[in-house]
């Protein structure tokens, strides 16, 4: 190291000053590239990442306890968006984070759907209470609905919401088993002997229905299918005659020893309040067979669409005393026209004559019923060939009746619709 002595002149005081050695300057020149390299390295780091040797880290960790960069608990917001690489496992994937607003939107939509469903259920219960709440009795009345897979979706839902809304024991029978909302639709033909169906063209539509399985597809593809033996007749109508006798046996197995069994079609409208009031005056222990009187070959039978009413005693005679009637007649049905007529002849053979109950049980609609003494001097219980629109119209009328316990038996009643 070299020392430079500066001697004072006469005009200036003497200072004992030492000039810094050139070695320090050389070291400073050496450190400049290091700092430049360090700065470049810091700038090359991804946004939001810092070196463990960063002066920012040092400054942050030596904070004074206040919020902001000087607080050792402070973490920049962008470091919260995702974990550091060394915090991840090799096979770990970070789940996609949904925004709070998105979650709130989903929760709100779900809540609205639940509220809508709850409101619909509440309204439905209120409607049932309004229509059926004042009606008592009928707990020992069973109603069977005879329908087919080609029409069940078109007619039965409206029938259940209107005509049969207050009936506690309703069983739906078709030629294809499936569910319909909360109701089970039973296959009335599943106990028909295979030997009856084999080679029998009456069952062509039935076999196709079993292949399709879905009543929506059945209605779409088979609704207009014709009977191959009678091109002017729908195949579904021909198949229908095999169901009725089986329905009587099946419903007894499900609900035996009830007071009354009322058998109707999917286009039958039942005025429930009138039916209950009427049956309270009849004796179910008597073997009674009631319906709207018709004739084929001068032999009387009850028209099925208008409704056929059997007492508990009559059903016991048919199902229990003469067990197996349906299967015995399965082999003869191909040559018969219709099950209503066959049933009347069987019941007559078993000692039960038809009691004509027209016009209480009758086959007109509210639009075609005559307004004269032939119909309106007795309570009205059924109508037939009632479209879903007409059923909804009648259901609305019944819901609005002020005194629902009074039977409709005069023109003023029906004109108030």
DRENDO-1510 file (C-alpha; in Angstrom, 1 decimal, always signed):
<recs>
REC; n; res; u; v; w
REC; 1; UNK; +0.0; +0.0; +0.0 .
REC; 2; UNK; +1.4; +3.4; -1.0 .
REC; 3; UNK; +1.1; +6.5; +1.3 .
REC; 4; UNK; +0.9; +10.0; -0.1 .
REC; 5; UNK; +1.9; +12.8; +2.2 .
REC; 6; UNK; +0.7; +16.3; +1.4 .
REC; 7; UNK; +2.8; +18.9; +2.9 .
REC; 8; UNK; +1.2; +22.3; +3.7 .
REC; 9; UNK; +2.1; +25.4; +1.9 .
REC; 10; UNK; +2.6; +28.7; +3.4 .
REC; 11; UNK; -0.9; +29.8; +2.4 .
REC; 12; UNK; -2.8; +26.9; +3.7 .
REC; 13; UNK; -3.0; +25.1; +6.9 .
REC; 14; UNK; -1.6; +21.6; +7.0 .
REC; 15; UNK; -4.2; +18.7; +7.0 .
REC; 16; UNK; -3.2; +15.2; +7.8 .
REC; 17; UNK; -5.3; +13.5; +5.0 .
REC; 18; UNK; -4.9; +10.0; +3.7 .
REC; 19; UNK; -6.2; +9.2; +0.2 .
REC; 20; UNK; -8.1; +5.8; +0.0 .
REC; 21; UNK; -5.9; +3.1; -1.4 .
REC; 22; UNK; -6.6; +2.0; -5.0 .
REC; 23; UNK; -7.3; -1.6; -3.8 .
REC; 24; UNK; -10.8; -0.6; -2.5 .
REC; 25; UNK; -11.6; +0.9; -5.8 .
REC; 26; UNK; -10.6; -2.3; -7.6 .
REC; 27; UNK; -12.9; -4.3; -5.3 .
REC; 28; UNK; -15.8; -2.0; -6.0 .
REC; 29; UNK; -15.3; -2.5; -9.7 .
REC; 30; UNK; -15.4; -6.2; -9.1 .
REC; 31; UNK; -18.7; -6.1; -7.2 .
REC; 32; UNK; -20.5; -4.0; -9.8 .
REC; 33; UNK; -20.9; -7.0; -12.3 .
REC; 34; UNK; -22.1; -9.1; -9.3 .
REC; 35; UNK; -24.9; -6.7; -8.5 .
REC; 36; UNK; -25.8; -6.4; -12.2 .
REC; 37; UNK; -26.1; -10.2; -12.5 .
REC; 38; UNK; -28.2; -10.3; -9.3 .
REC; 39; UNK; -30.6; -7.7; -10.6 .
REC; 40; UNK; -31.0; -9.5; -13.9 .
REC; 41; UNK; -31.6; -12.8; -12.1 .
REC; 42; UNK; -34.3; -11.1; -9.9 .
REC; 43; UNK; -36.0; -9.7; -12.9 .
REC; 44; UNK; -36.1; -13.1; -14.6 .
REC; 45; UNK; -38.1; -14.7; -11.8 .
REC; 46; UNK; -41.8; -15.3; -12.5 .
REC; 47; UNK; -44.2; -12.6; -11.3 .
REC; 48; UNK; -45.0; -12.9; -7.6 .
REC; 49; UNK; -41.9; -15.1; -6.9 .
REC; 50; UNK; -38.9; -14.0; -4.9 .
REC; 51; UNK; -35.5; -15.4; -4.1 .
REC; 52; UNK; -34.8; -16.5; -0.6 .
REC; 53; UNK; -31.9; -14.0; -0.8 .
REC; 54; UNK; -34.0; -11.1; -2.0 .
REC; 55; UNK; -33.6; -7.9; -0.1 .
REC; 56; UNK; -37.4; -7.6; -0.2 .
REC; 57; UNK; -37.6; -10.7; +1.8 .
REC; 58; UNK; -35.1; -9.4; +4.3 .
REC; 59; UNK; -36.9; -6.1; +4.5 .
REC; 60; UNK; -40.3; -7.9; +5.0 .
REC; 61; UNK; -39.1; -10.2; +7.7 .
REC; 62; UNK; -37.6; -7.3; +9.6 .
REC; 63; UNK; -40.9; -5.4; +9.7 .
REC; 64; UNK; -42.0; -3.3; +12.6 .
REC; 65; UNK; -45.3; -5.0; +13.2 .
REC; 66; UNK; -47.4; -2.7; +11.0 .
REC; 67; UNK; -49.5; -3.8; +8.1 .
REC; 68; UNK; -48.0; -3.8; +4.6 .
REC; 69; UNK; -44.6; -4.8; +3.4 .
REC; 70; UNK; -43.0; -4.2; +6.7 .
REC; 71; UNK; -45.2; -6.8; +8.5 .
REC; 72; UNK; -43.9; -10.3; +8.7 .
REC; 73; UNK; -47.5; -11.7; +8.5 .
REC; 74; UNK; -48.2; -9.9; +5.3 .
REC; 75; UNK; -48.3; -12.0; +2.1 .
REC; 76; UNK; -48.8; -10.5; -1.3 .
REC; 77; UNK; -52.2; -11.2; -2.7 .
REC; 78; UNK; -50.9; -12.9; -5.8 .
REC; 79; UNK; -49.1; -15.6; -3.8 .
REC; 80; UNK; -52.6; -16.8; -2.6 .
REC; 81; UNK; -53.9; -17.7; -6.0 .
REC; 82; UNK; -52.0; -21.0; -6.2 .
REC; 83; UNK; -49.5; -23.0; -4.1 .
REC; 84; UNK; -45.8; -22.9; -4.7 .
REC; 85; UNK; -44.3; -25.7; -6.9 .
REC; 86; UNK; -42.4; -27.3; -4.0 .
REC; 87; UNK; -45.7; -27.5; -2.0 .
REC; 88; UNK; -47.2; -29.8; -4.7 .
REC; 89; UNK; -46.9; -33.5; -4.8 .
REC; 90; UNK; -45.9; -34.9; -8.2 .
REC; 91; UNK; -49.4; -36.5; -8.8 .
REC; 92; UNK; -51.4; -33.9; -7.0 .
REC; 93; UNK; -53.7; -31.6; -9.1 .
REC; 94; UNK; -54.9; -28.4; -7.7 .
REC; 95; UNK; -58.8; -28.3; -7.9 .
REC; 96; UNK; -60.2; -25.6; -10.0 .
REC; 97; UNK; -61.3; -22.8; -7.7 .
REC; 98; UNK; -64.8; -21.3; -8.3 .
REC; 99; UNK; -65.4; -17.8; -7.5 .
REC; 100; UNK; -67.6; -16.9; -4.6 .
REC; 101; UNK; -70.0; -15.2; -6.9 .
REC; 102; UNK; -70.3; -18.4; -9.0 .
REC; 103; UNK; -71.0; -20.5; -6.0 .
REC; 104; UNK; -73.5; -18.1; -4.7 .
REC; 105; UNK; -75.3; -18.2; -8.1 .
REC; 106; UNK; -75.4; -22.0; -8.1 .
REC; 107; UNK; -76.7; -22.1; -4.5 .
REC; 108; UNK; -79.3; -19.5; -5.3 .
REC; 109; UNK; -80.5; -21.5; -8.4 .
REC; 110; UNK; -80.7; -24.7; -6.4 .
REC; 111; UNK; -82.6; -23.0; -3.7 .
REC; 112; UNK; -85.0; -21.5; -6.2 .
REC; 113; UNK; -85.6; -25.0; -7.7 .
REC; 114; UNK; -86.2; -26.5; -4.3 .
REC; 115; UNK; -88.5; -23.6; -3.4 .
REC; 116; UNK; -90.4; -24.1; -6.6 .
REC; 117; UNK; -90.9; -27.8; -6.0 .
REC; 118; UNK; -91.9; -27.1; -2.4 .
REC; 119; UNK; -94.4; -24.5; -3.6 .
REC; 120; UNK; -95.9; -26.9; -6.1 .
REC; 121; UNK; -96.2; -29.6; -3.5 .
REC; 122; UNK; -97.9; -27.2; -1.1 .
REC; 123; UNK; -100.3; -26.0; -3.8 .
REC; 124; UNK; -101.1; -29.6; -4.7 .
REC; 125; UNK; -101.9; -30.4; -1.0 .
REC; 126; UNK; -104.0; -27.3; -0.7 .
REC; 127; UNK; -105.9; -28.3; -3.8 .
REC; 128; UNK; -106.5; -31.8; -2.6 .
REC; 129; UNK; -107.7; -30.5; +0.8 .
REC; 130; UNK; -110.0; -28.0; -0.9 .
REC; 131; UNK; -111.6; -30.6; -3.1 .
REC; 132; UNK; -111.5; -33.7; -0.8 .
REC; 133; UNK; -111.3; -32.3; +2.7 .
REC; 134; UNK; -115.1; -32.2; +3.3 .
REC; 135; UNK; -115.7; -35.6; +1.7 .
REC; 136; UNK; -115.8; -38.5; +4.1 .
REC; 137; UNK; -116.3; -42.2; +3.5 .
REC; 138; UNK; -115.1; -44.2; +0.5 .
REC; 139; UNK; -112.3; -45.9; +2.3 .
REC; 140; UNK; -113.7; -49.3; +1.4 .
REC; 141; UNK; -114.3; -48.5; -2.2 .
REC; 142; UNK; -111.8; -49.8; -4.7 .
REC; 143; UNK; -111.6; -48.4; -8.3 .
REC; 144; UNK; -109.8; -50.2; -11.1 .
REC; 145; UNK; -108.9; -48.3; -14.3 .
REC; 146; UNK; -108.6; -50.5; -17.4 .
REC; 147; UNK; -106.4; -48.8; -20.0 .
REC; 148; UNK; -103.8; -49.7; -22.6 .
REC; 149; UNK; -100.2; -48.7; -23.3 .
REC; 150; UNK; -101.1; -46.7; -26.4 .
REC; 151; UNK; -103.4; -44.4; -24.4 .
REC; 152; UNK; -102.4; -44.4; -20.8 .
REC; 153; UNK; -100.1; -41.3; -21.0 .
REC; 154; UNK; -102.8; -39.3; -22.9 .
REC; 155; UNK; -105.7; -39.9; -20.5 .
REC; 156; UNK; -104.9; -41.3; -17.1 .
REC; 157; UNK; -102.8; -38.5; -15.6 .
REC; 158; UNK; -105.7; -36.1; -16.1 .
REC; 159; UNK; -108.1; -38.7; -14.7 .
REC; 160; UNK; -106.0; -39.0; -11.6 .
REC; 161; UNK; -105.9; -35.3; -11.0 .
REC; 162; UNK; -109.6; -34.8; -11.5 .
REC; 163; UNK; -112.1; -37.6; -11.4 .
REC; 164; UNK; -110.1; -39.9; -9.1 .
REC; 165; UNK; -108.4; -37.2; -7.0 .
REC; 166; UNK; -110.2; -38.1; -3.8 .
REC; 167; UNK; -110.4; -41.9; -4.3 .
REC; 168; UNK; -108.1; -43.6; -1.8 .
REC; 169; UNK; -107.9; -47.0; -3.5 .
REC; 170; UNK; -107.1; -46.7; -7.2 .
REC; 171; UNK; -105.4; -49.5; -9.2 .
REC; 172; UNK; -104.4; -49.0; -12.9 .
REC; 173; UNK; -104.2; -52.0; -15.2 .
REC; 174; UNK; -102.8; -52.0; -18.7 .
REC; 175; UNK; -101.1; -54.3; -21.2 .
REC; 176; UNK; -97.7; -53.1; -20.2 .
REC; 177; UNK; -96.3; -52.7; -16.7 .
REC; 178; UNK; -94.5; -49.4; -15.8 .
REC; 179; UNK; -94.7; -46.4; -13.4 .
REC; 180; UNK; -96.8; -43.3; -13.9 .
REC; 181; UNK; -95.6; -40.6; -11.5 .
REC; 182; UNK; -96.4; -42.0; -8.0 .
REC; 183; UNK; -98.6; -44.7; -9.4 .
REC; 184; UNK; -97.8; -48.2; -10.5 .
REC; 185; UNK; -99.4; -49.4; -13.8 .
REC; 186; UNK; -99.9; -53.2; -13.6 .
REC; 187; UNK; -99.7; -55.6; -16.5 .
REC; 188; UNK; -103.1; -57.3; -16.6 .
REC; 189; UNK; -101.8; -59.9; -19.1 .
REC; 190; UNK; -98.7; -61.2; -17.3 .
REC; 191; UNK; -100.6; -64.3; -16.1 .
REC; 192; UNK; -102.1; -65.2; -19.4 .
REC; 193; UNK; -101.0; -68.7; -20.4 .
REC; 194; UNK; -98.3; -68.8; -23.1 .
REC; 195; UNK; -100.3; -71.4; -25.0 .
REC; 196; UNK; -103.1; -68.8; -25.5 .
REC; 197; UNK; -100.6; -66.2; -26.9 .
REC; 198; UNK; -98.6; -68.5; -29.2 .
REC; 199; UNK; -99.7; -68.2; -32.8 .
REC; 200; UNK; -102.5; -65.8; -31.8 .
REC; 201; UNK; -102.5; -62.6; -33.8 .
REC; 202; UNK; -104.5; -60.8; -31.1 .
REC; 203; UNK; -101.2; -60.6; -29.2 .
REC; 204; UNK; -99.1; -59.2; -32.0 .
REC; 205; UNK; -99.3; -55.7; -30.5 .
REC; 206; UNK; -98.6; -57.1; -27.0 .
REC; 207; UNK; -95.4; -58.7; -28.1 .
REC; 208; UNK; -94.2; -55.5; -29.8 .
REC; 209; UNK; -95.1; -53.5; -26.6 .
REC; 210; UNK; -92.9; -55.8; -24.5 .
REC; 211; UNK; -90.0; -55.2; -26.9 .
REC; 212; UNK; -90.4; -51.4; -26.8 .
REC; 213; UNK; -91.0; -51.4; -23.0 .
REC; 214; UNK; -91.4; -47.6; -22.9 .
REC; 215; UNK; -95.1; -46.4; -23.1 .
REC; 216; UNK; -93.8; -43.2; -24.8 .
REC; 217; UNK; -92.4; -45.3; -27.6 .
REC; 218; UNK; -95.4; -47.5; -27.7 .
REC; 219; UNK; -97.8; -44.6; -28.1 .
REC; 220; UNK; -95.5; -43.2; -30.8 .
REC; 221; UNK; -95.1; -46.3; -32.9 .
REC; 222; UNK; -98.1; -48.5; -32.2 .
REC; 223; UNK; -101.0; -46.2; -31.5 .
REC; 224; UNK; -102.5; -46.7; -35.0 .
REC; 225; UNK; -101.6; -50.4; -35.4 .
REC; 226; UNK; -104.5; -52.4; -36.8 .
REC; 227; UNK; -105.8; -55.9; -36.0 .
REC; 228; UNK; -104.4; -58.1; -38.8 .
REC; 229; UNK; -107.6; -60.1; -38.8 .
REC; 230; UNK; -109.8; -57.0; -38.9 .
REC; 231; UNK; -108.1; -54.1; -40.7 .
REC; 232; UNK; -110.9; -51.7; -39.6 .
REC; 233; UNK; -110.2; -52.4; -35.9 .
REC; 234; UNK; -107.4; -51.1; -33.7 .
REC; 235; UNK; -105.1; -53.9; -32.5 .
REC; 236; UNK; -105.2; -52.4; -29.0 .
REC; 237; UNK; -109.0; -52.7; -28.9 .
REC; 238; UNK; -108.8; -56.4; -29.9 .
REC; 239; UNK; -106.2; -57.1; -27.2 .
REC; 240; UNK; -108.4; -55.3; -24.5 .
REC; 241; UNK; -110.9; -58.2; -24.2 .
REC; 242; UNK; -108.2; -60.4; -22.6 .
REC; 243; UNK; -107.7; -58.1; -19.6 .
REC; 244; UNK; -111.0; -57.6; -17.8 .
REC; 245; UNK; -111.4; -61.0; -16.1 .
REC; 246; UNK; -107.7; -60.9; -15.0 .
REC; 247; UNK; -108.2; -57.4; -13.5 .
REC; 248; UNK; -111.0; -58.7; -11.2 .
REC; 249; UNK; -108.7; -61.5; -9.9 .
REC; 250; UNK; -105.7; -59.3; -9.5 .
REC; 251; UNK; -107.3; -56.4; -7.6 .
REC; 252; UNK; -108.9; -58.9; -5.2 .
REC; 253; UNK; -105.4; -60.3; -4.5 .
REC; 254; UNK; -104.2; -56.7; -3.7 .
REC; 255; UNK; -107.3; -55.5; -1.8 .
REC; 256; UNK; -109.5; -58.5; -0.8 .
REC; 257; UNK; -112.8; -58.2; +1.1 .
REC; 258; UNK; -113.5; -54.6; +0.4 .
REC; 259; UNK; -117.1; -53.4; +0.2 .
REC; 260; UNK; -117.3; -52.2; -3.4 .
REC; 261; UNK; -115.2; -52.7; -6.6 .
REC; 262; UNK; -115.9; -50.2; -9.3 .
REC; 263; UNK; -114.4; -51.0; -12.7 .
REC; 264; UNK; -114.0; -48.2; -15.2 .
REC; 265; UNK; -112.0; -47.2; -18.3 .
REC; 266; UNK; -109.5; -44.5; -18.9 .
REC; 267; UNK; -112.1; -42.2; -20.4 .
REC; 268; UNK; -114.6; -42.6; -17.6 .
REC; 269; UNK; -115.3; -39.7; -15.3 .
REC; 270; UNK; -116.5; -40.6; -11.8 .
REC; 271; UNK; -118.2; -38.0; -9.7 .
REC; 272; UNK; -116.7; -39.2; -6.4 .
REC; 273; UNK; -119.1; -37.4; -4.0 .
REC; 274; UNK; -122.1; -38.9; -5.7 .
REC; 275; UNK; -120.6; -42.4; -5.8 .
REC; 276; UNK; -119.9; -42.4; -2.1 .
REC; 277; UNK; -123.3; -41.1; -1.2 .
REC; 278; UNK; -125.0; -43.6; -3.4 .
REC; 279; UNK; -123.1; -46.7; -2.1 .
REC; 280; UNK; -123.8; -45.7; +1.5 .
REC; 281; UNK; -127.4; -46.7; +0.8 .
REC; 282; UNK; -126.5; -50.2; -0.7 .
REC; 283; UNK; -125.6; -53.4; +1.1 .
REC; 284; UNK; -122.1; -54.8; +0.1 .
REC; 285; UNK; -122.8; -58.1; +1.7 .
REC; 286; UNK; -125.4; -58.9; -1.1 .
REC; 287; UNK; -124.1; -60.3; -4.4 .
REC; 288; UNK; -124.7; -57.2; -6.5 .
REC; 289; UNK; -123.7; -56.5; -10.1 .
REC; 290; UNK; -124.7; -53.0; -11.3 .
REC; 291; UNK; -124.2; -51.1; -14.5 .
REC; 292; UNK; -125.7; -49.4; -17.5 .
REC; 293; UNK; -127.8; -52.0; -19.3 .
REC; 294; UNK; -126.9; -52.9; -22.9 .
REC; 295; UNK; -127.6; -55.9; -25.2 .
REC; 296; UNK; -125.7; -58.2; -27.6 .
REC; 297; UNK; -127.6; -61.0; -29.2 .
REC; 298; UNK; -130.5; -60.1; -26.9 .
REC; 299; UNK; -128.3; -61.0; -23.9 .
REC; 300; UNK; -127.8; -58.2; -21.3 .
REC; 301; UNK; -124.5; -56.9; -20.1 .
REC; 302; UNK; -123.1; -53.9; -18.3 .
REC; 303; UNK; -121.4; -51.3; -20.6 .
REC; 304; UNK; -117.8; -51.2; -19.4 .
REC; 305; UNK; -117.0; -47.6; -20.3 .
REC; 306; UNK; -119.9; -46.4; -18.2 .
REC; 307; UNK; -118.6; -48.4; -15.3 .
REC; 308; UNK; -119.3; -51.8; -13.7 .
REC; 309; UNK; -120.0; -52.1; -10.0 .
REC; 310; UNK; -119.5; -55.3; -8.1 .
REC; 311; UNK; -120.1; -55.7; -4.3 .
REC; 312; UNK; -117.6; -57.4; -2.1 .
REC; 313; UNK; -119.8; -60.4; -2.0 .
REC; 314; UNK; -120.1; -60.6; -5.8 .
REC; 315; UNK; -116.3; -60.4; -6.2 .
REC; 316; UNK; -115.7; -63.1; -3.6 .
REC; 317; UNK; -118.1; -65.3; -5.6 .
REC; 318; UNK; -116.2; -64.7; -8.8 .
REC; 319; UNK; -112.6; -64.8; -7.5 .
REC; 320; UNK; -112.7; -67.2; -4.6 .
REC; 321; UNK; -115.7; -69.5; -5.1 .
REC; 322; UNK; -114.9; -69.9; -8.8 .
REC; 323; UNK; -111.1; -69.6; -8.7 .
REC; 324; UNK; -109.3; -69.6; -12.0 .
REC; 325; UNK; -112.1; -68.2; -14.1 .
REC; 326; UNK; -109.9; -65.9; -16.1 .
REC; 327; UNK; -107.5; -68.5; -17.3 .
REC; 328; UNK; -110.3; -70.9; -18.2 .
REC; 329; UNK; -111.8; -68.2; -20.4 .
REC; 330; UNK; -108.5; -67.1; -22.0 .
REC; 331; UNK; -108.8; -70.0; -24.5 .
REC; 332; UNK; -112.2; -68.8; -25.6 .
REC; 333; UNK; -111.7; -65.0; -25.8 .
REC; 334; UNK; -110.3; -65.0; -29.4 .
REC; 335; UNK; -113.8; -65.8; -30.7 .
REC; 336; UNK; -115.6; -63.4; -28.4 .
REC; 337; UNK; -116.3; -59.7; -29.2 .
REC; 338; UNK; -115.7; -58.1; -25.8 .
REC; 339; UNK; -115.0; -58.8; -22.2 .
REC; 340; UNK; -117.9; -56.8; -20.9 .
REC; 341; UNK; -120.3; -59.2; -22.5 .
REC; 342; UNK; -118.4; -62.3; -21.5 .
REC; 343; UNK; -118.3; -61.1; -17.8 .
REC; 344; UNK; -122.1; -60.6; -17.7 .
REC; 345; UNK; -122.7; -64.2; -19.0 .
REC; 346; UNK; -120.2; -65.6; -16.5 .
REC; 347; UNK; -121.8; -63.7; -13.6 .
REC; 348; UNK; -125.2; -64.8; -14.7 .
REC; 349; UNK; -124.0; -68.4; -14.7 .
REC; 350; UNK; -122.7; -67.8; -11.1 .
REC; 351; UNK; -126.1; -66.6; -10.0 .
REC; 352; UNK; -125.7; -62.8; -10.3 .
REC; 353; UNK; -128.1; -60.9; -12.6 .
REC; 354; UNK; -127.3; -57.4; -13.8 .
REC; 355; UNK; -129.1; -54.6; -12.0 .
REC; 356; UNK; -129.7; -51.7; -14.4 .
REC; 357; UNK; -128.4; -48.5; -12.8 .
REC; 358; UNK; -128.8; -46.1; -15.7 .
REC; 359; UNK; -128.8; -43.1; -15.7 .
REC; 360; UNK; -126.7; -43.0; -12.4 .
REC; 361; UNK; -124.2; -45.0; -14.3 .
REC; 362; UNK; -124.3; -43.8; -17.9 .
REC; 363; UNK; -122.2; -43.2; -21.0 .
REC; 364; UNK; -122.7; -39.6; -22.0 .
REC; 365; UNK; -120.3; -36.6; -21.5 .
REC; 366; UNK; -121.3; -33.3; -19.9 .
REC; 367; UNK; -121.5; -31.9; -23.4 .
REC; 368; UNK; -123.9; -34.5; -24.8 .
REC; 369; UNK; -126.0; -35.5; -21.8 .
REC; 370; UNK; -129.7; -34.6; -22.4 .
REC; 371; UNK; -131.2; -32.0; -20.1 .
REC; 372; UNK; -134.5; -33.8; -19.4 .
REC; 373; UNK; -136.2; -35.9; -16.8 .
REC; 374; UNK; -134.5; -39.1; -18.1 .
REC; 375; UNK; -131.1; -38.1; -16.6 .
REC; 376; UNK; -131.5; -35.4; -14.0 .
REC; 377; UNK; -134.0; -36.9; -11.6 .
REC; 378; UNK; -131.3; -39.1; -10.1 .
REC; 379; UNK; -127.8; -38.5; -8.9 .
REC; 380; UNK; -125.1; -38.7; -11.7 .
REC; 381; UNK; -122.1; -40.9; -10.9 .
REC; 382; UNK; -120.3; -41.5; -14.2 .
REC; 383; UNK; -119.8; -40.2; -17.7 .
REC; 384; UNK; -118.0; -41.8; -20.6 .
REC; 385; UNK; -115.9; -40.8; -23.6 .
REC; 386; UNK; -114.7; -37.8; -21.6 .
REC; 387; UNK; -111.7; -36.2; -23.2 .
REC; 388; UNK; -108.8; -34.9; -21.0 .
REC; 389; UNK; -110.0; -31.4; -21.7 .
REC; 390; UNK; -113.6; -32.2; -20.6 .
REC; 391; UNK; -112.2; -34.1; -17.5 .
REC; 392; UNK; -110.2; -31.0; -16.6 .
REC; 393; UNK; -113.3; -28.9; -17.0 .
REC; 394; UNK; -115.3; -31.1; -14.7 .
REC; 395; UNK; -112.5; -31.3; -12.2 .
REC; 396; UNK; -112.4; -27.5; -12.1 .
REC; 397; UNK; -116.2; -27.4; -11.6 .
REC; 398; UNK; -116.1; -29.9; -8.7 .
REC; 399; UNK; -113.3; -28.0; -7.0 .
REC; 400; UNK; -115.4; -24.8; -7.1 .
REC; 401; UNK; -118.6; -26.3; -5.8 .
REC; 402; UNK; -119.5; -24.6; -2.5 .
REC; 403; UNK; -121.2; -27.7; -1.1 .
REC; 404; UNK; -119.4; -30.7; -2.4 .
REC; 405; UNK; -121.4; -33.1; -0.3 .
REC; 406; UNK; -124.6; -32.5; -2.3 .
REC; 407; UNK; -125.0; -34.8; -5.3 .
REC; 408; UNK; -125.6; -33.3; -8.7 .
REC; 409; UNK; -129.2; -34.2; -9.6 .
REC; 410; UNK; -130.7; -31.3; -11.3 .
REC; 411; UNK; -130.1; -29.0; -14.3 .
REC; 412; UNK; -129.1; -26.0; -12.2 .
REC; 413; UNK; -126.2; -28.0; -10.8 .
REC; 414; UNK; -124.7; -28.8; -14.2 .
REC; 415; UNK; -125.5; -25.3; -15.5 .
REC; 416; UNK; -123.3; -23.8; -12.8 .
REC; 417; UNK; -120.2; -25.2; -14.5 .
</recs>
